[in-house]
Every structure is written in C-alpha cells, then in structure tokens.
Amino acid sequence: MSFRVRASKFRHVYGTSLKRDQCYDNVRVSKSSWDSTFCAVNPKFLAIIVESAGGGAFIVLPLAKFGRIAPDHPLVGGHKGPVLDIAWCPHNDNIIASASEDCLVKIWQIPDFGLTRTLTEPVVELAYHQRRVGLLAWHPSALNVLLSAGGENNVVIWNVGTGEPSIVIDCHPDTLYSVCWSWNGSHLLTSCKDKKLRIVNPRTGEVEEEADGHEGNKTSKAIFLKNGLVFTTGFSKISERQYSLRAPKHLGEPIIMVELDSSNGVMFPLYDPDTNLVYLCGKGDSVIRYFEITPEAPFVHYINTFQTSDPQRGIGIMPKRGCDVSSCEIARFYRLNNSGLCQVISMTVPRKSELFQEDLYPDTPGDVPALTFDEWHAGEDKPPTLISLKGGAVPSSTNKQDLKVVKRNILDKPKASQNVEATSHNGSTTESTQPAVQPNPPPSSISEKVLEGLQEEIRRLKAMLVRHEKRIRALESEMETLKTPNDVAAPEEGISEDVTESRDKEENKEPVA
C-alpha cells in the first residue's frame, strides 16, 4: 500500500522564540476578563493594553525598543474605564483606535519616534454607544471607515474623518463575540451570544444569511477568508473546543467540523491571506497551532504546533509588510505572558537560497487605501491595494508623503458643530455633536537615534538627581545627630576656660600701694 505525502511549501514551517533581550519585559498586561487579544502591532509600533489606576490605558512602544520597560513609561491614557480593544489603522501606521468600558471610541495619533509623555488628548472622540465598546475593526481597503460593536448589541460604522456615525446596525439580539470584514469590505460576518452566525450588508444593515454556529455557550469567533469561505472557532455542547470551515449560502452546513481538545480557553483565529494559513491561539494556552487551508479534502490541513512553557495572556500578529523576507519569515507573533514578558515568535520556512522567494511572498495589502469613505458609502467595493515585498517593504514614513497630506486633510478637517445622522437598517436616526479635530504637529526632522539618545540621557540625569537627593538627606540627618552633643558641650568648655584665665590674672595681680 503506497502512502502519498501532501505537497506543500509550508509543510516544514517552524517557530522560533527570539532571545529575551530582543523581547519586551516588565509589561503590566491588563487583567480584564474581556475576551480580547490585548495586543496590536504594525511595522512601526507595538501596542499593549495595560493595567492603569484611575481609568484605562495602553502602552505604545517602537519596535526597536527592546528590553525592560520602565515603570514610568508614557502611556496613552485618556479613557475613564478599562480599555477593551485596540486596532491600528491599516492605511496609516501612526493612527490607532481604542475602545473602552466608558462607552467611547478614541482615535490617537502616535509620533513617529514614540511617546515622550503620557497622551491624554485624542485626535477624534467617537461617542454614540450607550454601553461598553468591546470590538473594533478597520475597513481593509477604504480610508477612514471604522467599525465598533458595543454592549447594547449595536454595530456602528464611523466616518473617522468627521467623527460621525454613518451607519448603525441593530439586528443582533445579544452580545456580539466577533465582527469581521470580508476581503473587499462588502460584507460583515458576526458571531453572537445567541449561537448564530450572520452575514450582514454593512451599508443597509440587512442580514443576508443567518445560521446556527457552535452549540456551546462559551465565546465563539468567526473570520472571512480571502476566497470568501468562513472559518469559525467555538465550543461543543460538552465544552470541547472546535473549529469549522463553512461556505456562504450554506453557513448552517459546515464543510468540516473538528474537535480539538477539552481546554476552556477561547481560541482566536489569526489569518494570513497571502499564505492561506490559520493560526489558532487559545487564551491561557501554551501552544500555537497552525493549519493550511486548501481546495483539497480535508480542506483544513494541520501543519504543526509551536510549544512554549508559559500560558499566553494575549497575542498580536505582524502584517506581512513588517516581516523579514530575507530570512523567509512568513509570520511574526507578539505573545503576552502573565509574567509581563512580551515574547516575539518568528515563523519561518526553511530555504537555503538567500534570494527573494516569490512563491512565499505574493503581493500583499499595502498602506495605500483603494477607496475613500464617500466612494465606499456610495456602494463601491475594491480589494486592498497590493504591493510587492521584493527588496523589502518600504517604510510608510518615506513612501507616503503625499498620502499623509490627504490623510491629514481628512483626519484633521475642522468642522463646525452639526447634527449627526446615523442610519440603521430600520431607518432610525440619532443626533450627536462632535468636537473639532485638532491639527497634527509637523513631522520631526530629527533622526530617531539622536532623539532616543537625548531621552535616555534625560532619564539617566533624573535618576542621578534622585540618588543625590537621597544621599544629601542621609548626610544631613547624620550630621545633625553628631552635631547635637558637641553643641551642648562646647559652651561649657568655653566658660571653664574663661573662668580659669580670670583666676590666673587675679593671682598674678600686684597689690596696690
């Protein structure tokens, strides 16, 4: 009997954990019980939701800032409640959105060289939700289109350029567990606490298809694949973890349904559209499983498992633009441990040649939007604009000068107070007033290395001053304790000398005739 091994260029993909000095340590990861990855990364920055007193905050680190993070490192801390989700804008690596329990979504602009002080003023504040906001998702190809899902079971699609809610979708009867855009942004896929999967038209709010998902009561997640198929994770009736592959128009009839194990951690599916690989990362797990999706049965092929010793608290995946093509790296994960370590894991295809591997790196989504908000809202759909990684991806700060001007005019467009009309699928409207958008500071011309050196020197001098002040106080207190008995004895000693001298003079004094 002959056995044929499936041919695949990803069959030997392996994971490598970078050394500790190339990771990020002393990160106070959020202890919130919300089912979120707590981490977002792009080719310039790493953002992690952290514990913060007096409200919610997250930390933003330049990727080159390895090592131990100072306890007083600047944060992004403008929320009054814990931050539940964060998401980088796919078309501007300096723009990040955050959602919080304070019912607000805020848009922040991070300076090119990172934060030097705690940031509390957002570029735009998006207010509509009446309960906590737990999910965020940027449109993959349209500029300034952001989706948020709140605790009142509404999905709001925002025009970030004006800070206004454009569309409100209220077709869900219960809490939303996940929301995902399709490859060209023409549809939404949602998973809900009522154990249903729904495909929704984001412009009208109409439910185009609804079907039963996983039967378990715990959180389920669902994502769109590049070819239009649907991949889901969830739990069975007896709380066994499952994943499934489904096709639109037949959501209720899974192509495959596989049971993994009986662990109770929620599984987050992280998808790479270039390689068609899905990575399953469970909350509290110490493993990352990865699968390849192909048109051949059984359609979802298990490849391997990356094993670590510590359970993971959260995880983020680097866009393909930030991967190292010279070492055949196809994915990079930033894995948060309970100990405060953010571990960097590189997934690599073993190749002997040092040339660019075109079969591993097809054209990938770039940072140039294919549509404006108005074009998308008018009914136009386009897939993301693709770029080639041959020679390495060009950083956005050098090849996007003209685009920055367009984004600045859109994001920073001042607007007078006006009524906001948010349209739901049943025709309801909502009025709101937004503050004017603040202008961005001009980009700095100082090199990153010089700026980091100055910041490090300031930090070192401040620490030196603190140490000197403590030493001065200790010496002063020691001098006081030594000085007190001498001060008391000194006058007595002086008096006795004066008395003795006066007596000697009287004894030597001649009698008067």
C-alpha positions as CSV (number, residue, x, y, z in Angstrom):
1,M,0.0,0.0,0.0
2,S,1.6,3.3,-1.1
3,F,1.3,6.5,1.0
4,R,1.5,9.8,-0.7
5,V,2.7,12.8,1.3
6,R,0.8,16.0,0.6
7,A,2.9,18.5,-1.3
8,S,3.0,21.9,0.3
9,K,5.7,24.6,0.6
10,F,4.5,25.3,4.2
11,R,4.8,21.7,5.4
12,H,8.0,22.4,7.3
13,V,7.2,25.8,8.8
14,Y,8.7,26.1,12.3
15,G,8.5,28.7,15.0
16,T,11.5,30.3,16.8
17,S,11.3,32.4,20.0
18,L,13.7,35.3,20.0
19,K,16.1,35.8,22.9
20,R,14.9,37.7,25.9
21,D,17.0,40.8,25.1
22,Q,15.1,41.0,21.8
23,C,11.7,40.9,23.6
24,Y,9.8,43.3,25.8
25,D,9.8,42.8,29.5
26,N,8.0,44.3,32.6
27,V,4.7,44.9,30.8
28,R,1.8,45.1,33.1
29,V,-0.8,43.4,30.9
30,S,-4.4,44.1,31.6
31,K,-6.3,41.7,33.9
32,S,-9.6,42.4,32.3
33,S,-11.8,39.3,31.8
34,W,-12.9,40.5,28.3
35,D,-12.1,38.1,25.5
36,S,-9.6,40.2,23.6
37,T,-6.1,39.7,22.3
38,F,-4.9,42.8,24.3
39,C,-2.2,43.4,21.7
40,A,-1.9,45.1,18.3
41,V,1.2,45.5,16.1
42,N,2.2,47.1,12.9
43,P,5.6,47.7,11.1
44,K,6.4,50.7,13.4
45,F,4.8,50.2,16.8
46,L,3.7,47.6,19.3
47,A,0.6,48.5,21.4
48,I,-0.5,46.5,24.5
49,I,-3.4,47.1,26.8
50,V,-2.1,47.5,30.4
51,E,-3.3,47.9,33.9
52,S,-3.7,51.5,34.9
53,A,-5.1,53.3,38.0
54,G,-7.9,55.8,37.6
55,G,-9.0,54.7,34.1
56,G,-7.9,52.7,31.1
57,A,-4.6,52.9,29.2
58,F,-2.4,51.1,26.8
59,I,1.3,51.4,26.1
60,V,2.8,52.1,22.6
61,L,6.4,51.0,22.0
62,P,8.6,51.5,18.9
63,L,9.5,48.0,17.6
64,A,13.2,48.8,18.2
65,K,12.7,49.5,21.9
66,F,13.6,46.0,23.2
67,G,14.4,45.1,26.8
68,R,12.9,46.0,30.2
69,I,10.2,48.7,30.0
70,A,10.5,51.4,32.7
71,P,7.6,51.5,35.2
72,D,7.1,55.2,34.4
73,H,7.0,54.8,30.6
74,P,4.5,57.2,29.0
75,L,1.0,55.7,28.2
76,V,-2.0,56.5,26.1
77,G,-4.4,57.1,28.9
78,G,-7.4,59.2,28.0
79,H,-10.2,56.7,28.8
80,K,-12.1,56.7,32.1
81,G,-12.7,53.0,32.1
82,P,-10.6,49.9,31.2
83,V,-9.6,49.7,27.6
84,L,-11.1,46.5,26.0
85,D,-9.8,46.6,22.4
86,I,-7.2,48.4,20.2
87,A,-6.7,48.4,16.4
88,W,-4.1,50.0,14.2
89,C,-5.3,51.8,11.1
90,P,-4.2,49.7,8.0
91,H,-3.6,52.8,6.0
92,N,-1.6,54.9,8.5
93,D,0.9,53.3,10.9
94,N,0.7,56.2,13.3
95,I,-3.1,56.0,13.8
96,I,-4.6,53.7,16.4
97,A,-8.2,53.3,17.7
98,S,-9.2,52.2,21.2
99,A,-12.5,51.1,22.7
100,S,-13.3,51.2,26.4
101,E,-15.8,50.5,29.1
102,D,-16.5,54.2,29.2
103,C,-18.7,53.8,26.1
104,L,-16.2,55.8,23.9
105,V,-14.0,55.0,20.9
106,K,-11.0,57.3,20.6
107,I,-8.6,57.8,17.7
108,W,-5.0,58.6,18.6
109,Q,-2.0,59.8,16.6
110,I,1.4,58.4,17.8
111,P,4.5,60.5,16.9
112,D,7.0,58.8,14.6
113,F,9.5,58.2,17.4
114,G,7.1,57.1,20.1
115,L,5.7,58.8,23.1
116,T,7.8,61.1,25.3
117,R,4.9,61.9,27.7
118,T,1.5,60.4,28.6
119,L,-1.0,61.1,25.8
120,T,-4.5,62.1,27.0
121,E,-5.9,64.1,24.1
122,P,-7.2,62.1,21.1
123,V,-7.4,63.3,17.6
124,V,-11.1,62.3,17.4
125,E,-13.5,61.1,20.0
126,L,-16.4,58.9,18.7
127,A,-19.4,59.0,21.0
128,Y,-22.6,57.0,20.2
129,H,-22.6,53.8,22.2
130,Q,-24.6,53.6,25.5
131,R,-22.7,50.7,26.9
132,R,-19.1,49.5,26.9
133,V,-17.4,49.1,23.5
134,G,-15.6,45.8,23.1
135,L,-14.8,45.3,19.4
136,L,-13.0,47.4,16.7
137,A,-12.3,46.6,13.1
138,W,-11.0,49.0,10.3
139,H,-12.2,48.6,6.8
140,P,-9.5,46.7,4.8
141,S,-9.5,49.0,1.7
142,A,-11.5,52.2,2.4
143,L,-9.9,55.2,4.2
144,N,-11.4,56.4,7.5
145,V,-14.0,53.6,7.8
146,L,-14.1,52.1,11.3
147,L,-16.5,49.6,12.8
148,S,-17.2,49.3,16.5
149,A,-19.5,47.0,18.4
150,G,-21.0,47.8,21.8
151,G,-22.7,46.2,24.8
152,E,-26.1,47.4,23.6
153,N,-25.7,44.9,20.7
154,N,-25.3,47.6,18.0
155,V,-22.6,47.7,15.3
156,V,-21.7,51.3,14.4
157,I,-19.7,52.2,11.2
158,W,-17.9,55.5,11.6
159,N,-16.6,58.2,9.3
160,V,-13.4,58.8,11.2
161,G,-12.6,61.9,9.1
162,T,-15.6,63.8,10.5
163,G,-16.1,61.8,13.8
164,E,-19.7,60.9,12.8
165,P,-21.6,57.6,13.0
166,S,-22.6,56.9,9.4
167,I,-24.5,53.5,9.8
168,V,-26.0,51.8,12.8
169,I,-26.8,48.1,12.5
170,D,-29.1,46.7,15.3
171,C,-30.0,43.3,14.0
172,H,-28.4,41.3,16.9
173,P,-30.5,40.3,19.9
174,D,-27.5,39.6,22.2
175,T,-23.8,40.3,22.8
176,L,-21.5,40.2,19.8
177,Y,-18.5,38.0,20.2
178,S,-16.7,38.9,16.9
179,V,-17.1,41.1,13.8
180,C,-15.0,40.7,10.6
181,W,-14.9,42.4,7.2
182,S,-14.8,40.4,4.0
183,W,-11.7,40.7,1.8
184,N,-13.1,43.7,-0.2
185,G,-15.2,45.1,2.7
186,S,-18.6,44.4,1.0
187,H,-19.9,42.2,3.9
188,L,-19.7,41.7,7.6
189,L,-19.5,38.4,9.4
190,T,-20.6,38.3,13.0
191,S,-20.8,35.7,15.8
192,C,-23.2,36.3,18.6
193,K,-24.1,35.0,22.1
194,D,-27.3,33.6,20.6
195,K,-25.1,31.0,18.9
196,K,-25.9,32.4,15.4
197,L,-23.6,33.3,12.6
198,R,-24.7,36.2,10.4
199,I,-23.6,37.7,7.1
200,V,-24.7,41.4,7.1
201,N,-24.7,44.1,4.4
202,P,-22.8,46.9,6.1
203,R,-24.4,49.7,4.1
204,T,-28.0,48.7,4.7
205,G,-27.8,46.6,7.9
206,E,-29.8,43.8,6.3
207,V,-29.0,40.2,7.3
208,E,-28.3,38.3,4.1
209,E,-27.7,35.0,5.8
210,E,-28.2,33.6,9.3
211,A,-27.3,30.1,10.5
212,D,-26.5,28.1,13.7
213,G,-22.9,28.2,14.8
214,H,-21.2,26.2,17.5
215,E,-23.5,24.7,20.1
216,G,-21.5,25.6,23.2
217,N,-22.3,28.6,25.5
218,K,-18.8,30.0,25.5
219,T,-17.3,32.6,23.2
220,S,-17.1,31.8,19.5
221,K,-15.1,33.6,16.8
222,A,-15.6,33.8,13.1
223,I,-13.5,35.3,10.3
224,F,-13.8,35.7,6.5
225,L,-11.1,34.0,4.4
226,K,-9.7,35.6,1.2
227,N,-11.6,33.2,-1.0
228,G,-14.9,34.0,0.7
229,L,-15.1,31.0,2.9
230,V,-15.8,31.3,6.6
231,F,-13.6,29.9,9.4
232,T,-15.0,29.6,12.9
233,T,-13.9,28.5,16.4
234,G,-16.1,27.7,19.4
235,F,-17.2,25.0,21.8
236,S,-19.5,22.0,21.6
237,K,-22.3,21.1,24.0
238,I,-19.9,19.3,26.2
239,S,-17.4,22.2,26.2
240,E,-14.9,20.7,23.8
241,R,-13.1,23.2,21.6
242,Q,-13.9,23.1,17.9
243,Y,-13.1,24.7,14.6
244,S,-15.1,24.6,11.4
245,L,-14.9,25.7,7.7
246,R,-18.2,26.9,6.1
247,A,-19.3,28.4,2.8
248,P,-21.6,31.4,2.3
249,K,-25.1,30.4,1.3
250,H,-24.6,27.2,3.3
251,L,-23.5,28.6,6.7
252,G,-25.6,26.0,8.6
253,E,-23.9,23.1,6.9
254,P,-20.1,23.1,7.8
255,I,-17.8,21.7,5.2
256,I,-15.8,20.3,8.1
257,M,-16.1,20.4,11.9
258,V,-13.2,19.2,14.0
259,E,-12.9,18.8,17.8
260,L,-9.5,19.8,19.2
261,D,-9.4,19.3,22.9
262,S,-11.3,20.0,26.1
263,S,-9.5,23.1,27.3
264,N,-11.7,26.1,28.3
265,G,-9.7,28.9,26.8
266,V,-11.2,31.0,24.0
267,M,-9.4,30.4,20.6
268,F,-8.5,33.4,18.5
269,P,-8.1,32.5,14.7
270,L,-5.3,34.7,13.2
271,Y,-5.4,34.5,9.4
272,D,-2.7,35.2,6.8
273,P,-4.4,35.8,3.4
274,D,-1.1,35.6,1.5
275,T,-0.2,32.0,2.5
276,N,-3.8,30.9,3.4
277,L,-2.5,29.8,6.9
278,V,-4.7,30.0,10.0
279,Y,-3.0,30.2,13.4
280,L,-5.1,29.1,16.5
281,C,-4.1,30.8,19.7
282,G,-6.0,29.9,22.8
283,K,-6.3,32.2,25.8
284,G,-4.3,30.5,28.6
285,D,-2.7,28.0,26.2
286,S,1.0,27.5,25.9
287,V,0.8,26.4,22.2
288,I,0.1,27.9,18.8
289,R,-1.4,25.5,16.3
290,Y,-1.3,26.3,12.6
291,F,-3.2,25.0,9.6
292,E,-3.2,25.4,5.9
293,I,-6.5,25.8,4.0
294,T,-6.6,24.3,0.5
295,P,-9.3,23.3,-2.0
296,E,-8.3,19.6,-1.4
297,A,-10.1,17.4,1.2
298,P,-10.0,17.6,4.2
299,F,-9.6,21.3,3.3
300,V,-8.0,22.3,6.6
301,H,-4.6,20.6,7.0
302,Y,-2.9,20.5,10.3
303,I,0.8,21.5,9.9
304,N,2.4,21.7,13.3
305,T,2.3,23.2,16.9
306,F,4.6,25.7,18.4
307,Q,5.1,24.9,22.1
308,T,6.1,27.2,24.9
309,S,6.4,26.8,28.7
310,D,4.2,29.8,29.8
311,P,0.5,30.3,29.2
312,Q,-0.4,33.3,27.0
313,R,-2.5,36.2,28.1
314,G,-2.8,37.8,24.7
315,I,-1.3,37.8,21.2
316,G,-0.8,40.0,18.2
317,I,0.3,39.2,14.6
318,M,2.5,41.4,12.4
319,P,1.2,42.4,9.0
320,K,3.2,40.9,6.2
321,R,4.7,44.3,5.4
322,G,6.7,44.0,8.7
323,C,8.1,40.5,8.2
324,D,11.7,39.8,7.3
325,V,11.7,38.5,3.7
326,S,15.5,37.9,3.7
327,S,15.1,35.1,6.3
328,C,11.9,33.6,4.8
329,E,9.8,34.8,7.7
330,I,6.1,34.4,6.9
331,A,4.6,35.4,10.2
332,R,5.7,37.1,13.5
333,F,3.7,36.9,16.7
334,Y,3.9,39.1,19.8
335,R,2.8,36.9,22.6
336,L,1.9,38.2,26.1
337,N,2.7,36.1,29.2
338,N,1.3,36.5,32.6
339,S,4.8,37.3,33.9
340,G,4.9,40.6,32.0
341,L,7.0,39.3,29.1
342,C,6.0,40.1,25.5
343,Q,7.6,37.2,23.6
344,V,8.5,37.6,19.9
345,I,7.9,34.4,17.9
346,S,9.1,34.1,14.3
347,M,7.5,31.6,11.9
348,T,10.0,30.6,9.1
349,V,10.0,28.5,6.0
350,P,13.4,26.7,5.7
351,R,15.1,27.7,2.5
352,K,18.8,27.5,1.5
353,S,18.7,30.3,-1.1
354,E,19.1,33.9,0.1
355,L,17.2,35.2,-3.0
356,F,13.7,36.7,-2.7
357,Q,11.2,33.8,-2.7
358,E,8.3,34.9,-4.9
359,D,6.2,31.8,-4.1
360,L,6.3,32.7,-0.4
361,Y,5.7,36.4,-0.8
362,P,2.9,37.2,-3.3
363,D,1.8,40.8,-3.4
364,T,0.4,41.8,-0.1
365,P,-2.0,44.6,1.1
366,G,-0.1,47.8,1.4
367,D,-0.8,51.0,3.3
368,V,-2.4,52.9,0.4
369,P,-6.3,52.9,0.5
370,A,-8.2,51.8,-2.5
371,L,-11.3,53.9,-1.7
372,T,-12.4,57.0,0.2
373,F,-15.2,56.9,2.7
374,D,-17.6,58.6,0.2
375,E,-16.8,56.1,-2.5
376,W,-17.4,53.2,-0.2
377,H,-20.6,54.7,1.2
378,A,-21.9,55.2,-2.3
379,G,-21.7,51.5,-3.0
380,E,-18.2,50.9,-4.5
381,D,-16.2,47.9,-3.4
382,K,-12.5,47.2,-4.1
383,P,-10.0,44.8,-2.7
384,P,-7.0,46.2,-0.8
385,T,-4.2,47.8,-2.8
386,L,-1.4,45.3,-3.1
387,I,2.4,46.0,-3.0
388,S,5.4,43.8,-3.7
389,L,7.8,42.8,-0.9
390,K,10.7,42.3,-3.3
391,G,13.6,44.1,-1.8
392,G,11.7,44.6,1.5
393,A,8.7,46.7,2.2
394,V,9.4,50.5,2.1
395,P,8.5,52.1,5.5
396,S,5.4,54.2,5.4
397,S,7.2,57.3,6.6
398,T,9.3,57.5,3.5
399,N,7.0,56.4,0.7
400,K,3.7,58.0,1.8
401,Q,4.4,61.8,2.0
402,D,1.6,62.8,-0.5
403,L,-0.8,60.3,1.2
404,K,-0.1,61.8,4.6
405,V,-1.3,65.2,3.4
406,V,-4.5,63.6,2.2
407,K,-5.0,61.8,5.4
408,R,-4.2,64.9,7.4
409,N,-6.8,66.9,5.5
410,I,-9.3,64.2,6.2
411,L,-8.5,63.3,9.7
412,D,-7.7,66.8,10.9
413,K,-10.5,68.6,8.9
414,P,-12.0,71.2,11.3
415,K,-15.8,71.0,11.4
416,A,-18.4,73.2,13.0
417,S,-20.9,71.7,15.4
418,Q,-23.5,69.9,13.4
419,N,-26.2,67.3,13.7
420,V,-25.1,63.7,13.1
421,E,-27.5,61.4,11.3
422,A,-26.9,57.7,11.9
423,T,-28.9,55.4,9.7
424,S,-29.9,51.9,10.8
425,H,-31.5,49.3,8.7
426,N,-34.9,50.2,10.1
427,G,-34.5,53.9,9.2
428,S,-33.9,55.4,12.7
429,T,-31.7,58.5,13.2
430,T,-29.6,59.7,16.0
431,E,-28.2,63.2,16.7
432,S,-24.8,63.9,18.2
433,T,-22.3,66.7,18.3
434,Q,-18.5,66.2,18.0
435,P,-15.6,68.5,18.8
436,A,-13.4,69.9,16.1
437,V,-10.4,67.8,15.2
438,Q,-7.1,69.1,16.4
439,P,-4.3,69.7,13.9
440,N,-1.3,67.3,13.8
441,P,2.1,68.6,14.8
442,P,4.6,68.9,11.9
443,P,6.7,65.8,11.4
444,S,10.1,66.0,13.2
445,S,13.3,66.1,11.1
446,I,15.5,64.8,14.0
447,S,16.8,61.3,13.5
448,E,15.4,58.6,15.7
449,K,18.8,57.6,17.1
450,V,19.5,61.2,18.2
451,L,16.1,61.5,19.9
452,E,16.4,58.2,21.7
453,G,19.9,59.2,22.9
454,L,18.5,62.5,24.3
455,Q,15.6,60.7,26.0
456,E,18.0,58.2,27.6
457,E,20.3,61.0,28.8
458,I,17.4,62.8,30.4
459,R,16.2,59.6,32.1
460,R,19.7,59.0,33.4
461,L,20.1,62.5,34.8
462,K,16.8,62.4,36.5
463,A,17.7,59.1,38.2
464,M,21.1,60.6,39.3
465,L,19.3,63.6,40.8
466,V,17.0,61.3,42.8
467,R,20.0,59.3,44.1
468,H,21.9,62.5,45.1
469,E,18.9,64.0,46.9
470,K,18.6,60.8,49.0
471,R,22.3,60.9,49.8
472,I,22.2,64.5,50.8
473,R,19.2,63.9,53.1
474,A,21.0,60.9,54.7
475,L,24.2,63.0,55.3
476,E,22.3,65.9,56.7
477,S,20.4,63.7,59.2
478,E,23.7,62.0,60.2
479,M,25.4,65.4,60.7
480,E,22.5,66.6,62.9
481,T,22.8,63.5,65.2
482,L,26.6,64.0,65.5
483,K,26.4,67.8,65.9
484,T,23.8,67.9,68.8
485,P,26.1,66.6,71.8
486,N,29.1,68.7,70.6
487,D,27.0,71.9,70.5
488,V,25.9,71.3,74.1
489,A,29.4,70.6,75.4
490,A,31.1,73.5,73.6
491,P,29.7,76.4,75.7
492,E,30.6,74.6,79.0
493,E,34.1,74.1,77.8
494,G,34.4,77.8,76.7
495,I,33.1,79.0,80.1
496,S,35.5,76.9,82.1
497,E,38.5,78.3,80.1
498,D,37.4,81.9,80.7
499,V,37.0,81.3,84.4
500,T,40.5,79.8,84.7
501,E,42.1,82.6,82.8
502,S,40.4,85.3,85.0
503,R,41.6,83.5,88.2
504,D,45.2,83.4,87.0
505,K,45.1,87.1,86.3
506,E,43.8,87.8,89.8
507,E,46.5,85.7,91.4
508,N,49.4,87.4,89.5
509,K,48.0,90.9,90.0
510,E,50.3,93.0,92.3
511,P,48.8,94.7,95.4
512,V,48.1,98.4,95.1
513,A,50.1,100.7,97.4
